[in-house]
């Protein structure tokens, strides 16, 4: 595979959208719980507001998440998986299975 092909590889493009720890954990919450609000995600993940905002924006720009306004003043959003995001289900299941089989449990 040539360098230009590597740069435009589907795996590279996918990792540009969701290739970090927080993005995968955010996606996990959508697969476990369905639509989520910002505060719900922040509470369960313990992620900083700036980091969470950035990851949600990146996932939305990548077409993985969509959002619906649920409050006008102040503006607040509920996020949901798009059709493209739902297509990640088999990958998330594969990551879960791999993690269960090949990584040790974290200490309490």
DRENPA-3360 file (N, C-alpha, C; in nm, 2 decimals, always signed):
BEGIN
1 = XXXXXXXX = +0.09/-0.12/+0.00/+0.00/+0.00/+0.00/+0.09/+0.12/+0.00 ~ +0.06/+0.21/-0.09/+0.14/+0.34/-0.10/+0.10/+0.44/+0.01 ~ +0.19/+0.53/+0.03/+0.17/+0.63/+0.14/+0.04/+0.71/+0.12 ~ +0.01/+0.75/-0.01/-0.12/+0.82/-0.03/-0.24/+0.73/+0.00 ~ -0.23/+0.60/-0.04/-0.34/+0.51/-0.01/-0.35/+0.49/+0.14 ~ -0.24/+0.49/+0.21/-0.25/+0.47/+0.36/-0.32/+0.59/+0.42 ~ -0.29/+0.71/+0.37/-0.35/+0.83/+0.43/-0.50/+0.84/+0.41 ~ -0.55/+0.78/+0.30/-0.69/+0.78/+0.27/-0.75/+0.64/+0.29;
9 = XXXXXXXX = -0.69/+0.56/+0.37/-0.74/+0.43/+0.41/-0.87/+0.44/+0.49 ~ -0.97/+0.35/+0.47/-1.09/+0.36/+0.55/-1.07/+0.36/+0.70 ~ -0.97/+0.28/+0.74/-0.94/+0.27/+0.88/-0.88/+0.40/+0.93 ~ -0.80/+0.47/+0.86/-0.75/+0.60/+0.89/-0.86/+0.70/+0.90 ~ -0.95/+0.70/+0.81/-1.07/+0.80/+0.81/-1.16/+0.77/+0.93 ~ -1.18/+0.64/+0.96/-1.27/+0.61/+1.07/-1.20/+0.65/+1.20 ~ -1.07/+0.63/+1.21/-1.00/+0.67/+1.34/-0.99/+0.82/+1.35 ~ -1.00/+0.90/+1.24/-1.01/+1.04/+1.25/-1.14/+1.09/+1.32;
17 = XXXXXXXX = -1.25/+1.01/+1.31/-1.37/+1.04/+1.37/-1.38/+0.99/+1.51 ~ -1.34/+0.87/+1.54/-1.37/+0.81/+1.67/-1.25/+0.74/+1.73 ~ -1.13/+0.78/+1.69/-1.01/+0.70/+1.73/-0.94/+0.75/+1.86 ~ -1.02/+0.78/+1.96/-0.97/+0.81/+2.09/-1.05/+0.75/+2.20 ~ -1.00/+0.74/+2.32/-1.06/+0.67/+2.43/-1.20/+0.73/+2.46 ~ -1.21/+0.86/+2.47/-1.34/+0.93/+2.51/-1.45/+0.90/+2.40 ~ -1.41/+0.91/+2.28/-1.51/+0.89/+2.17/-1.57/+0.75/+2.18 ~ -1.49/+0.65/+2.20/-1.54/+0.51/+2.22/-1.62/+0.49/+2.34;
25 = XXXXXXXX = -1.58/+0.56/+2.45/-1.67/+0.55/+2.57/-1.80/+0.62/+2.56 ~ -1.80/+0.73/+2.49/-1.92/+0.80/+2.46/-2.01/+0.72/+2.37 ~ -1.96/+0.65/+2.27/-2.04/+0.57/+2.19/-2.09/+0.45/+2.27 ~ -2.01/+0.40/+2.36/-2.06/+0.29/+2.44/-2.19/+0.33/+2.51 ~ -2.19/+0.45/+2.57/-2.31/+0.49/+2.64/-2.44/+0.50/+2.55 ~ -2.42/+0.54/+2.42/-2.53/+0.54/+2.33/-2.58/+0.40/+2.30 ~ -2.49/+0.31/+2.29/-2.54/+0.17/+2.26/-2.60/+0.11/+2.39 ~ -2.56/+0.15/+2.51/-2.61/+0.09/+2.63/-2.75/+0.16/+2.67;
33 = XXXXXXXX = -2.76/+0.29/+2.65/-2.87/+0.37/+2.70/-2.96/+0.44/+2.60 ~ -2.91/+0.44/+2.47/-2.99/+0.52/+2.37/-2.96/+0.67/+2.38 ~ -3.05/+0.75/+2.34/-3.03/+0.90/+2.34/-2.98/+0.95/+2.47 ~ -2.89/+1.04/+2.47/-2.83/+1.09/+2.59/-2.82/+1.25/+2.59 ~ -2.83/+1.30/+2.70/-2.80/+1.45/+2.72/-2.66/+1.47/+2.77 ~ -2.61/+1.59/+2.74/-2.47/+1.63/+2.78/-2.44/+1.59/+2.93 ~ -2.53/+1.64/+3.02/-2.50/+1.62/+3.16/-2.50/+1.47/+3.20 ~ -2.59/+1.39/+3.13/-2.59/+1.25/+3.16/-2.46/+1.19/+3.12;
41 = XXXXXXXX = -2.41/+1.22/+3.01/-2.28/+1.17/+2.96/-2.17/+1.21/+3.06 ~ -2.17/+1.34/+3.09/-2.06/+1.39/+3.18/-2.07/+1.32/+3.32 ~ -2.19/+1.30/+3.37/-2.20/+1.24/+3.50/-2.15/+1.09/+3.50 ~ -2.18/+1.02/+3.40/-2.14/+0.87/+3.40/-2.00/+0.85/+3.36 ~ -1.94/+0.94/+3.27/-1.81/+0.93/+3.22/-1.70/+1.00/+3.31 ~ -1.74/+1.11/+3.38/-1.65/+1.19/+3.45/-1.55/+1.26/+3.36 ~ -1.59/+1.30/+3.24/-1.51/+1.37/+3.15/-1.53/+1.52/+3.17 ~ -1.43/+1.60/+3.14/-1.44/+1.74/+3.15/-1.54/+1.79/+3.05;
49 = XXXXXXXX = -1.61/+1.90/+3.08/-1.70/+1.96/+2.98/-1.64/+2.00/+2.85 ~ -1.52/+2.05/+2.85/-1.45/+2.09/+2.72/-1.42/+1.97/+2.64 ~ -1.37/+1.86/+2.70/-1.34/+1.74/+2.63/-1.47/+1.68/+2.57 ~ -1.57/+1.67/+2.65/-1.70/+1.61/+2.61/-1.76/+1.69/+2.49 ~ -1.76/+1.82/+2.50/-1.81/+1.91/+2.39/-1.73/+1.88/+2.26 ~ -1.60/+1.88/+2.27/-1.52/+1.85/+2.16/-1.55/+1.72/+2.09 ~ -1.56/+1.62/+2.17/-1.58/+1.48/+2.12/-1.72/+1.47/+2.06 ~ -1.82/+1.53/+2.13/-1.96/+1.52/+2.07/-1.96/+1.60/+1.94;
57 = XXXXXXXX = -1.90/+1.71/+1.93/-1.89/+1.79/+1.80/-1.82/+1.71/+1.69 ~ -1.71/+1.64/+1.73/-1.64/+1.56/+1.63/-1.73/+1.44/+1.58 ~ -1.79/+1.38/+1.67/-1.88/+1.27/+1.63/-2.00/+1.31/+1.55 ~ -2.05/+1.43/+1.58/-2.16/+1.49/+1.50/-2.11/+1.53/+1.36 ~ -2.00/+1.59/+1.35/-1.94/+1.63/+1.22/-1.91/+1.51/+1.14 ~ -1.87/+1.40/+1.21/-1.84/+1.27/+1.14/-1.97/+1.19/+1.10 ~ -2.08/+1.24/+1.13/-2.21/+1.18/+1.09/-2.25/+1.06/+1.18 ~ -2.18/+1.05/+1.29/-2.21/+0.93/+1.38/-2.32/+0.97/+1.48;
65 = XXXXXXXX = -2.33/+1.09/+1.53/-2.43/+1.14/+1.62/-2.51/+1.25/+1.55 ~ -2.64/+1.26/+1.59/-2.72/+1.37/+1.56/-2.77/+1.44/+1.69 ~ -2.83/+1.55/+1.69/-2.88/+1.61/+1.81/-3.02/+1.68/+1.78 ~ -3.09/+1.68/+1.89/-3.22/+1.75/+1.89/-3.23/+1.85/+2.01 ~ -3.28/+1.96/+1.98/-3.29/+2.06/+2.08/-3.41/+2.03/+2.18 ~ -3.38/+2.03/+2.31/-3.49/+2.00/+2.40/-3.52/+2.12/+2.50 ~ -3.44/+2.23/+2.49/-3.46/+2.35/+2.57/-3.41/+2.47/+2.49 ~ -3.49/+2.57/+2.48/-3.45/+2.69/+2.41/-3.37/+2.79/+2.49;
73 = XXXXXXXX = -3.40/+2.80/+2.62/-3.33/+2.90/+2.70/-3.30/+2.83/+2.84 ~ -3.17/+2.80/+2.86/-3.06/+2.81/+2.76/-3.08/+2.69/+2.66 ~ -3.01/+2.71/+2.54/-3.02/+2.60/+2.44/-2.95/+2.47/+2.50 ~ -3.02/+2.36/+2.49/-2.97/+2.23/+2.53/-3.01/+2.13/+2.43 ~ -2.92/+2.02/+2.42/-2.94/+1.93/+2.32/-2.94/+1.78/+2.37 ~ -3.02/+1.70/+2.31/-3.01/+1.56/+2.33/-2.95/+1.49/+2.21 ~ -2.85/+1.41/+2.23/-2.78/+1.34/+2.12/-2.83/+1.20/+2.10 ~ -2.82/+1.16/+1.98/-2.86/+1.02/+1.94/-2.77/+0.97/+1.83;
81 = XXXXXXXX = -2.77/+0.84/+1.82/-2.69/+0.77/+1.71/-2.77/+0.80/+1.58 ~ -2.70/+0.83/+1.47/-2.75/+0.84/+1.34/-2.75/+0.69/+1.28 ~ -2.81/+0.68/+1.16/-2.80/+0.55/+1.10/-2.66/+0.51/+1.08 ~ -2.57/+0.60/+1.05/-2.43/+0.57/+1.04/-2.37/+0.52/+1.17 ~ -2.41/+0.59/+1.28/-2.37/+0.55/+1.41/-2.41/+0.42/+1.45 ~ -2.54/+0.39/+1.42/-2.60/+0.25/+1.45/-2.52/+0.14/+1.38 ~ -2.47/+0.17/+1.26/-2.39/+0.07/+1.19/-2.26/+0.04/+1.26 ~ -2.22/+0.11/+1.36/-2.10/+0.08/+1.44/-2.13/-0.03/+1.54;
89 = XXXXXXXX = -2.25/-0.07/+1.56/-2.29/-0.18/+1.66/-2.20/-0.30/+1.65 ~ -2.18/-0.36/+1.54/-2.10/-0.48/+1.53/-1.95/-0.46/+1.58 ~ -1.90/-0.34/+1.54/-1.76/-0.30/+1.58/-1.76/-0.29/+1.73 ~ -1.86/-0.22/+1.79/-1.86/-0.20/+1.94/-1.87/-0.34/+2.01 ~ -1.95/-0.43/+1.95/-1.96/-0.56/+2.01/-1.83/-0.64/+2.00 ~ -1.76/-0.63/+1.89/-1.64/-0.69/+1.87/-1.53/-0.64/+1.97 ~ -1.53/-0.50/+1.99/-1.44/-0.45/+2.09/-1.47/-0.50/+2.23 ~ -1.60/-0.51/+2.26/-1.64/-0.55/+2.40/-1.59/-0.70/+2.42;
97 = XXXXXXXX = -1.61/-0.78/+2.32/-1.57/-0.92/+2.32/-1.42/-0.93/+2.33 ~ -1.35/-0.86/+2.25/-1.20/-0.86/+2.25/-1.15/-0.82/+2.39 ~ -1.21/-0.71/+2.44/-1.17/-0.66/+2.58/-1.19/-0.76/+2.69 ~ -1.31/-0.83/+2.68/-1.34/-0.93/+2.78/-1.24/-1.05/+2.77 ~ -1.20/-1.09/+2.65/-1.12/-1.20/+2.64/-0.97/-1.18/+2.65 ~ -0.92/-1.05/+2.62/-0.78/-1.03/+2.61/-0.73/-0.92/+2.70 ~ -0.81/-0.86/+2.79/-0.76/-0.76/+2.88/-0.80/-0.80/+3.02 ~ -0.71/-0.77/+3.12/-0.75/-0.80/+3.26/-0.85/-0.70/+3.31;
105 = XXXX = -0.93/-0.74/+3.41/-1.02/-0.65/+3.48/-0.94/-0.55/+3.55 ~ -0.99/-0.42/+3.56/-0.92/-0.32/+3.63/-0.95/-0.33/+3.78 ~ -0.86/-0.30/+3.87/-0.88/-0.31/+4.01/-1.00/-0.21/+4.05 ~ -1.07/-0.25/+4.16/-1.18/-0.16/+4.21/-1.13/-0.03/+4.27;
% end
